[in-house]
Amino acid sequence: MKTIGLVGGVASGKSLVGRMLVELGAGLLDADRTGHAVLADDAEVREAVHKRWGDSVLAADGSIDRSAVAKRVFAASEAGAADRKFLERLLHPRIRRRIMRERDQFAAAGKLAVVLDAPLLLETGWDPLCDLILFVEVPRQIRLERAKTRGWSEAEFARREAAQWPVEKKRAAASVVIANDGSEADLRAVVHDFWQRYIANP
């Protein structure tokens, strides 16, 4: 079973590429979703987050308010950078353990490949877990327009991008580059070609 690491700039369509690969038969390892689960159900994490930031990051039901945490960790300041490092140290080992268990389950189920969709895959040093690094290439202006459809401001887009490696550095680390600057049908054809070439008939 091959592990495909999915990387690209903010709002490049990585999740869409991941879903298309799942349609072709891959298992999906979604680090964001796993991170949300860790925040929601890991008592040690909840306690550590509350200890650092207090009630300001708790929702009315006592759960962690992810949007309140995001405002802190993506703040363009030294405090924001320190908060981001704190959260990464807290979450990443737990996310990695869960993802490795899921990967083993997909292997046992006979999957040809799994897709690891993790926004900070390269930054966290998870690339050795992957057999291939697939970079989704999209010009910045197109990514910005897509981000705006999510309700992000240009400043929010820039803050999130600044928290990751530059796209050029990600591209240089990739095994394969695919373009997502056209229609969804165009992307589907490119993803299908990738699957046939690297996974189904390597």
C-alpha positions as CSV (number, residue, x, y, z in Angstrom):
1,M,0.0,0.0,0.0
2,K,1.3,3.4,-0.9
3,T,0.9,6.6,1.2
4,I,0.3,9.7,-0.8
5,G,1.2,13.0,1.0
6,L,-1.0,15.8,-0.3
7,V,0.5,19.3,-0.2
8,G,-0.2,22.7,-1.7
9,G,-0.8,26.3,-0.9
10,V,-3.8,27.5,1.2
11,A,-7.1,27.0,-0.8
12,S,-5.4,25.0,-3.5
13,G,-8.1,22.3,-3.5
14,K,-6.2,19.6,-1.7
15,S,-9.4,18.3,0.0
16,L,-11.1,18.0,-3.4
17,V,-8.1,16.1,-4.8
18,G,-8.3,13.9,-1.7
19,R,-12.0,13.1,-2.3
20,M,-11.3,12.3,-5.9
21,L,-8.5,9.9,-4.9
22,V,-10.9,8.3,-2.4
23,E,-13.4,7.8,-5.3
24,L,-10.7,5.9,-7.1
25,G,-10.1,3.6,-4.2
26,A,-7.8,5.3,-1.7
27,G,-8.3,5.6,2.0
28,L,-8.2,9.1,3.5
29,L,-6.1,10.2,6.4
30,D,-7.5,13.7,7.2
31,A,-5.2,15.4,9.7
32,D,-7.6,18.4,10.2
33,R,-10.5,16.1,11.0
34,T,-8.3,14.0,13.3
35,G,-7.1,17.2,15.0
36,H,-10.7,18.3,15.6
37,A,-11.4,14.9,17.1
38,V,-8.4,15.2,19.4
39,L,-9.6,18.7,20.6
40,A,-13.1,17.4,21.1
41,D,-12.4,14.1,23.0
42,D,-8.9,14.2,24.5
43,A,-9.3,15.3,28.2
44,E,-5.6,16.1,28.6
45,V,-5.7,18.4,25.5
46,R,-8.8,20.2,26.7
47,E,-7.2,20.7,30.1
48,A,-3.9,22.0,28.6
49,V,-5.7,24.4,26.2
50,H,-7.9,25.7,29.1
51,K,-4.9,26.2,31.3
52,R,-3.1,28.3,28.7
53,W,-6.0,30.4,27.4
54,G,-8.7,30.2,30.0
55,D,-12.5,30.4,29.5
56,S,-12.1,32.6,26.4
57,V,-11.5,29.5,24.2
58,L,-14.4,27.5,25.7
59,A,-17.9,27.2,24.1
60,A,-21.0,27.5,26.2
61,D,-21.1,23.7,26.6
62,G,-17.5,23.6,27.9
63,S,-16.0,22.2,24.7
64,I,-13.1,23.9,23.0
65,D,-14.2,26.7,20.6
66,R,-11.9,26.0,17.6
67,S,-12.6,29.4,16.0
68,A,-11.4,31.2,19.2
69,V,-8.3,29.0,19.3
70,A,-7.6,29.8,15.6
71,K,-7.8,33.5,16.2
72,R,-5.0,33.1,18.7
73,V,-2.7,30.8,16.8
74,F,-3.0,32.6,13.5
75,A,-2.5,36.0,15.0
76,A,0.3,37.9,13.2
77,S,2.4,38.5,16.3
78,E,5.1,36.9,18.4
79,A,2.4,35.8,20.8
80,G,0.5,34.2,17.9
81,A,3.6,32.3,16.8
82,A,4.3,31.1,20.4
83,D,0.6,30.0,20.7
84,R,0.8,28.1,17.4
85,K,4.0,26.3,18.5
86,F,2.3,25.4,21.8
87,L,-0.8,23.9,20.0
88,E,1.4,22.0,17.5
89,R,3.5,20.4,20.2
90,L,0.3,19.5,22.0
91,L,-1.7,18.1,19.1
92,H,0.8,16.7,16.5
93,P,2.0,13.6,18.4
94,R,-1.6,12.7,19.2
95,I,-2.8,13.3,15.6
96,R,0.1,11.2,14.3
97,R,-0.6,8.2,16.5
98,R,-4.3,8.2,15.4
99,I,-3.3,8.5,11.8
100,M,-0.9,5.7,12.0
101,R,-3.6,3.4,13.5
102,E,-6.0,4.4,10.6
103,R,-3.3,3.7,8.0
104,D,-2.8,0.2,9.5
105,Q,-6.5,-0.4,9.2
106,F,-6.6,0.7,5.6
107,A,-3.6,-1.6,4.8
108,A,-5.4,-4.5,6.5
109,A,-8.5,-3.8,4.4
110,G,-6.4,-4.2,1.2
111,K,-6.4,-0.6,0.0
112,L,-3.9,0.2,-2.8
113,A,-3.2,3.6,-1.3
114,V,-4.0,6.1,1.4
115,V,-4.0,9.9,1.1
116,L,-2.4,11.9,3.9
117,D,-4.1,15.3,3.9
118,A,-2.2,17.4,6.5
119,P,-1.8,21.2,6.1
120,L,1.6,21.1,7.8
121,L,2.7,17.7,6.5
122,L,6.2,19.0,5.4
123,E,6.6,21.4,8.3
124,T,6.0,18.7,10.9
125,G,8.4,16.3,9.2
126,W,5.7,13.7,8.3
127,D,6.9,13.4,4.7
128,P,9.0,10.2,5.5
129,L,5.6,8.5,6.2
130,C,4.8,9.0,2.5
131,D,5.9,7.1,-0.6
132,L,4.9,10.0,-2.8
133,I,4.4,13.8,-2.2
134,L,1.7,15.2,-4.5
135,F,1.7,19.0,-4.9
136,V,-1.5,20.7,-6.1
137,E,-0.4,23.8,-8.0
138,V,-2.6,26.8,-8.3
139,P,-1.7,30.5,-8.9
140,R,-2.0,32.6,-5.7
141,Q,-4.7,34.9,-7.1
142,I,-7.0,31.9,-7.9
143,R,-6.3,30.5,-4.4
144,L,-7.1,33.9,-2.9
145,E,-10.4,34.1,-4.8
146,R,-11.3,30.6,-3.6
147,A,-10.5,31.6,0.0
148,K,-12.8,34.6,-0.3
149,T,-15.7,32.2,-1.2
150,R,-15.0,30.6,2.2
151,G,-15.6,34.0,3.9
152,W,-11.9,34.7,4.5
153,S,-10.5,38.2,4.1
154,E,-7.2,38.7,2.2
155,A,-5.6,39.4,5.6
156,E,-6.8,36.0,7.0
157,F,-5.6,34.3,3.8
158,A,-2.2,35.9,4.2
159,R,-2.0,35.0,7.9
160,R,-2.7,31.3,7.3
161,E,-0.3,31.2,4.4
162,A,2.4,32.8,6.5
163,A,2.0,29.9,9.1
164,Q,3.1,27.4,6.4
165,W,6.1,26.8,4.2
166,P,6.2,29.0,1.0
167,V,4.5,27.2,-1.9
168,E,7.8,27.2,-3.8
169,K,9.5,25.2,-1.0
170,K,6.5,22.7,-0.9
171,R,6.7,22.3,-4.7
172,A,10.4,21.6,-4.5
173,A,9.7,18.8,-2.0
174,A,7.1,17.1,-4.2
175,S,7.5,13.9,-6.2
176,V,4.6,14.8,-8.5
177,V,3.0,18.1,-9.4
178,I,-0.6,18.5,-10.7
179,A,-2.4,21.7,-11.8
180,N,-5.8,22.8,-10.4
181,D,-6.3,26.0,-12.2
182,G,-9.1,24.9,-14.5
183,S,-12.5,23.2,-14.1
184,E,-13.4,20.4,-11.7
185,A,-13.6,18.1,-14.8
186,D,-10.1,19.1,-15.7
187,L,-8.8,18.3,-12.2
188,R,-10.7,14.9,-12.2
189,A,-8.9,13.9,-15.4
190,V,-5.5,14.9,-14.0
191,V,-6.1,13.0,-10.8
192,H,-7.3,9.9,-12.7
193,D,-4.1,10.0,-14.8
194,F,-2.0,10.3,-11.6
195,W,-3.8,7.3,-10.1
196,Q,-3.3,5.1,-13.2
197,R,0.3,6.1,-13.5
198,Y,1.5,5.9,-9.9
199,I,-0.9,3.7,-8.0
200,A,-2.9,1.3,-10.3
201,N,-0.1,0.6,-12.7
202,P,3.1,1.7,-11.1
